[in-house]
Amino acid sequence: MNVLILNGSPRSGGNTARLLKEATDVFDREGVTYDLYSIGSRGVRGCMACGYCHTHGACVLKDDVNALADKLAACDGLLVASPVYYGSANGSLVALLDRLFYSSPCDKRMKVGAAFAVARRAGTTAAFDELNKYFTISQMPIASGRYWNNGFGREKGEISADEEGLQNARVVARNMVFLMRSIALGRERYGLPEQEETAFTHFVR
Ligand SMILES: Cc1cc2nc3c(=O)[nH]c(=O)nc-3n(C[C@H](O)[C@H](O)[C@H](O)COP(=O)(O)O)c2cc1C
């Protein structure tokens, strides 16, 4: 089992990293490997809607997205965590996820998704919903926890005092491991669900 982890915070050693550590400790104990990618202070350009990926199966822009697409193809689960900026996920992370999900040709079905949002005070549920939308448009089941996955703190490390948030991160990580293992068994025994040809309409024709 392997998990691709995306940390959408530009701050190294920030609260999002601290929350993710709670999850990676679980993965370490369970023998689950992971690739941890931090967006850091790199600017990530948004999708240009150029359509290059339709014909080439990769994004035209030369940054980390295409390498992450290979990791996404190989993983069993995707864990995305973001600080909340103005009630939303970090803009660079959203730009990266738009391009990653849109341009990558891999089959994402039954890869387990989980998302966390970290804030000083508010906006976590909106950011959480926003991040979950990438999973639910891709036939990816979601590992959930005991709350809508959040953590609270402003200055670096303050989230360490959020006992419930950290505990929930451990719960989600354990549920993610269980789901990934169960899906691997189910895939072996039953195969993936039958796929219909996509009906792709936009209401005017
Ligand atoms: C540009 C910006 C916008 C922010 N907007 C919000 C917000 O809408 N709600 C909130 O509670 N905290 C907000 N914060 C605070 C961060 O979410 C908070 O400090 C969080 O712990 C940062 O996570 P990190 O340490 O992983 O970077 C904002 C911070 C920045 C820099």
The ligand as an SDF file (V2000), in Angstrom:
LIG
                    3D

 31 33  0  0  0  0  0  0  0  0999 V2000
   -3.6310   34.5420    3.3110 C   0  0  0  0  0  0  0  0  0  0  0  0
   -4.1520   33.8490    4.5530 C   0  0  0  0  0  0  0  0  0  0  0  0
   -5.5250   33.6870    4.7150 C   0  0  0  0  0  0  0  0  0  0  0  0
   -6.0360   33.0460    5.8400 C   0  0  0  0  0  0  0  0  0  0  0  0
   -7.3770   32.8540    5.9400 N   0  0  0  0  0  0  0  0  0  0  0  0
   -7.8850   32.2240    7.0200 C   0  0  0  0  0  0  0  0  0  0  0  0
   -9.2910   31.9770    7.1300 C   0  0  0  0  0  0  0  0  0  0  0  0
  -10.0800   32.2400    6.2250 O   0  0  0  0  0  0  0  0  0  0  0  0
   -9.7300   31.3740    8.2610 N   0  0  0  0  0  0  0  0  0  0  0  0
   -8.8970   31.0500    9.2860 C   0  0  0  0  0  0  0  0  0  0  0  0
   -9.3700   30.5700   10.3020 O   0  0  0  0  0  0  0  0  0  0  0  0
   -7.5580   31.2010    9.1900 N   0  0  0  0  0  0  0  0  0  0  0  0
   -7.0300   31.7770    8.0740 C   0  0  0  0  0  0  0  0  0  0  0  0
   -5.6650   31.9270    7.9550 N   0  0  0  0  0  0  0  0  0  0  0  0
   -4.7820   31.3480    8.9980 C   0  0  0  0  0  0  0  0  0  0  0  0
   -4.2210   29.9670    8.5860 C   0  0  0  0  0  0  0  0  0  0  0  0
   -5.2060   29.1270    8.0790 O   0  0  0  0  0  0  0  0  0  0  0  0
   -3.5820   29.3160    9.8140 C   0  0  0  0  0  0  0  0  0  0  0  0
   -2.5370   30.1260   10.2970 O   0  0  0  0  0  0  0  0  0  0  0  0
   -3.0690   27.9090    9.5440 C   0  0  0  0  0  0  0  0  0  0  0  0
   -2.6370   27.3430   10.7560 O   0  0  0  0  0  0  0  0  0  0  0  0
   -1.9100   27.9150    8.5700 C   0  0  0  0  0  0  0  0  0  0  0  0
   -1.4550   26.5850    8.3700 O   0  0  0  0  0  0  0  0  0  0  0  0
    0.1050   26.2450    8.0940 P   0  0  0  0  0  0  0  0  0  0  0  0
    0.8290   26.5670    9.3880 O   0  0  0  0  0  0  0  0  0  0  0  0
    0.1350   24.8140    7.7790 O   0  0  0  0  0  0  0  0  0  0  0  0
    0.5330   27.1090    6.9740 O   0  0  0  0  0  0  0  0  0  0  0  0
   -5.1390   32.5680    6.8430 C   0  0  0  0  0  0  0  0  0  0  0  0
   -3.7550   32.7270    6.6700 C   0  0  0  0  0  0  0  0  0  0  0  0
   -3.2570   33.3540    5.5390 C   0  0  0  0  0  0  0  0  0  0  0  0
   -1.7590   33.5060    5.3600 C   0  0  0  0  0  0  0  0  0  0  0  0
  1  2  1  0
  2  3  1  0
  2 30  2  0
  3  4  2  0
  4  5  1  0
  4 28  1  0
  5  6  2  0
  6  7  1  0
  6 13  1  0
  7  8  2  0
  7  9  1  0
  9 10  1  0
 10 11  2  0
 10 12  1  0
 12 13  2  0
 13 14  1  0
 14 15  1  0
 14 28  1  0
 15 16  1  0
 16 17  1  0
 16 18  1  0
 18 19  1  0
 18 20  1  0
 20 21  1  0
 20 22  1  0
 22 23  1  0
 23 24  1  0
 24 25  2  0
 24 26  1  0
 24 27  1  0
 28 29  2  0
 29 30  1  0
 30 31  1  0
M  END
$$$$
